[in-house]
């Protein structure tokens, strides 16, 4: 059966971060944003609170990892941030925690998020060949600001449906996040392919649901990609995963998983035999 719909992951699949700002610049910007949020509440950024950004990074990564390695129910990150703040003697409301979480997240555009060179030509090719396109992505930050970033990148004109784990409540590889997109688009798994860089979250999950799996395998010589969790540490380390959305792909990837197709560049998708010519 020819594939009529393709779902995409985002980080390290359609985009990457080849030119991150210097870590000190990121750290200062993060502290400035957090300090501004605290100042609005009459709280000075001093004492232990000077390390609030770091504690948010560590706490969010811990919660995200635990969820991914257990039931794949996405944490309530506003609640996580509120708990972290309380542990540092800062007692804030849930709404204030949401403001603090928003302040901590710089956003991918500010951090140099860049589409892979062949992403848009590939998406255009799919659309020109009548293939419908959607997105299923694991992220720790979503909402209206993320939707705006998709519009600024120009991806909104391709995606018929987008499922973001932190907004939907389940993260890949949980079947519910995929089924949500199937329902929104009115498509069947057997006519759908999933493209992503994670063997567990993308490939194994797709195969379990009867989709065709396309593994976007990154080569060793490719530059560093996902710039996540960069608030307090250099982006080259394994802890640099969450500022731009996701902290999960490297946690526990699938072992013994064989993709239906493996690509190293997005333009290779257009040559796969699963699309009707």
N, C-alpha and C positions, 0 to 999 in steps of 0.2 A: 504494500500500500504506500502510495506517495505521501510524503510529509506535507501537510498543509499549514502547520503552525510551528513556530519556533519560539521557545522561551529562553531568555538570556539571564545569566547572572550579570553582575556589574563589575565589581572590583577584581582586577587581574583577568578579566574576561573582555569587557568592552573598554575599560579605562585603566590607567595606571598613574603613578606619580614619579615621573622621571627626574624632575628638578624641584626637590623639596627646598623650602626656605631653610636657612641654618637653624639648628636646634635652639640656639639661644634666642633667636628672633621669635620662634614659635612660642617658647617658654614665656618670654616677656609679653607677647600679645595675649596669651592665655591668662597670665596673672593680671594684666590690665583689665581684661573683660570680667574676670571674677571679682577683682577689686571694685569695679564699677557697680556690679550687682550688690555687693555687700554695702558699699557706700550709700546706695539708695535706701538701705534698711538701717542706716546709722551704725553700721558695724565696720570698724577699721580692719584692714588687712594686715594683721600683726600677730606675733606669737606663732602658735601652731597653725593658725589659719593661713600663713604664708605657704604652707605645704598642702593646702586644700586641693589644688589641681592635681597634684601627684596622688593623693589619697582617692580622689574620684577616679583617676585612671586605673589604679590598682583594684579598687572595689568593683568597678564596672566590669573589668576584665575577669575578675574572679566569679562574679555572678553570671556573666555570659558563658564562661567556660563550663561552669557547673550545669547550666541549663542544657548546653549543647551535648554534654556527656551524659545526660540523664533523660529527661522526658521531652526535651526540645520545646518546652513552653517558654516563650520569650519573657525575660524578667521585666518588671515594671521599673524602668531605669530612673524615673522620677523618685520612686520610693527608695530605690537603692541610694541615690544621691542624698535624700533626706536622712537616711540612716547613717551615712558616712559623715554628714555634717554634724549630726547629733553626737556621734562618737568623738568629735573634736570640740564639743561644747557649744555648737551653734544649733539652736533649736528653731527650725523654720517650718512653715506650713508646706503642704504638698504643692501648692501653687508656686511658692517661692523656690522650692526644689526644682520645679520645672523651669523656672527662670534661670536658676544656677546651672542646670544641665545644658540649657540653650547657650548660656554664656561660655561654658567650657568648650563647646563644640565650635571650632573655628569654621568648619565647612570646607569641602573639598576644593572649591574654586580658589579660595585664599591659599590653600596648601599646594596649588599647582596641579590639580587634577587635570589629566590630559587624555583625550580619546586616543586609542591606538590608531595609527595612520590609516589602516584599511577598514576601520569600523564602519564609517558612514557609507563608503562604496559597497561594502558587503550588505548593509541594511537596505540600501537602495536596490541592490540586485534582488534580494528576497522580495521586497515589496513589488518590484516590477514584474516578478514572476508569480505574483498572486499569493505569496506566502504571508500569512498573518503573523504578527510579532507581539510578544508580551514579555514581561519581566518578573522573575521571582528571585528575591535577593535577601540575604541575611544582613541586617544592619542594626547598630545600637542607637542610631539617631535617624529619625524620619520626619514625618509631619509636613506642614506647609512649607517650611524652609527648604526641605529636601525636594519637594515637588517643584519649587521655584528653580532650584539648581538643575533639575532635569529639563525644565523649559529653557533655561539659559544655555544649556548644552545643545539643545535641539532634539533631545531624545523623545520628548513628549509627542512629536509628530509621527513617531514610529510605533510606540507602545499602545496597544489597545487596552491593556490592563497591566497594572503593576501591583505586586504583593510584596510589602516590606515587612520583615519579620517583627520588628519592634512595634509597628502599627497594627499588624494583624493579630499578633499574640502567639504565633507558632513560627518556629524557624525550621529551615531545611535541615535535615531530611524528613521532617514530619510530613506525612501525606496531606494534611489539611491545608497547608499553604499552597500546594500545587492544585488541589481540588478546588480551592477558592478561585483560582485563575481559570480552570476549566469551566466552572460555572459562569463566571463573568463573561467569558468569550464564547461560550457555547461550543466548546471543542471536545474531541475525544482523545484520551491519552494515546491510543494507537495511531493517531494521525499527527502526533506532536513530537518534536525533538527538544531536548534540553541541552543548552550549551553552558558550560561552566568549568572552573578550574579546580574544583574540589571533587575528589573521587567519591567521598562519602556523601556530601551534601547535594551534589549535582548528578554524578554518574550513577551511583548506587541507588539513590532515591528515584531517579528517573526510571531505571530499569525495573524497580519494584512496582512501579505504577503502570508499566507497559509502554513507556515512552522510549524513543530512540535516544541514546546518550552520546553526546559529543564532548569529549574532554579537551579543553583548551589548555594544553600542556605548555608551561613556561620553560624556556631553555635556560641553562645555567648561566650563559653569558648575557642574558637580558638584564637591564638595570633594575634596581629595587623598585617594587611596584606599590602595593597597597600601603598607604602612609597612615596607618591607623594607630591611635593611642600615642600621639606624639607630643602631648602636653608637657611632659617633664623629662623625656629621655631622647637620645639620638634616634633618628628614624631607621638606622641600620640594624637595630637590635630586635630580638624576637618580641619584645614587649611593645613595639611601636604600632599597635593595632587598635584604634577606635576613634580617634578624632574625626576621621572622614567617614565613619559609618560602621565598620565591621571589625570584630576582634576574633573571628572564629575560625576561619578557613584552615589554619594550621594546627588546630587543637588536636584533632584525632581523625586524620583522613583515612579513607578506606584502604584496607590491605587485601590483596587478592582480588581486587575489583578490575574487571576487564571492560573498558569502554567499547561501545559499538564502533565509534570512530574516534581517532585522535588527530588533533590539528595543532600546529605550532603558530599559525598566523590565521587571522580571521578570514582572509580572502580564500583560504582553502575550503571554506564551507561551500562556496559556489560550485566547486567541482565534485561534491559528494553525490553518489548515485541515488540518494533518497528523494531528490527533487525532480519532479516531472519536467521534462524539457518541452 
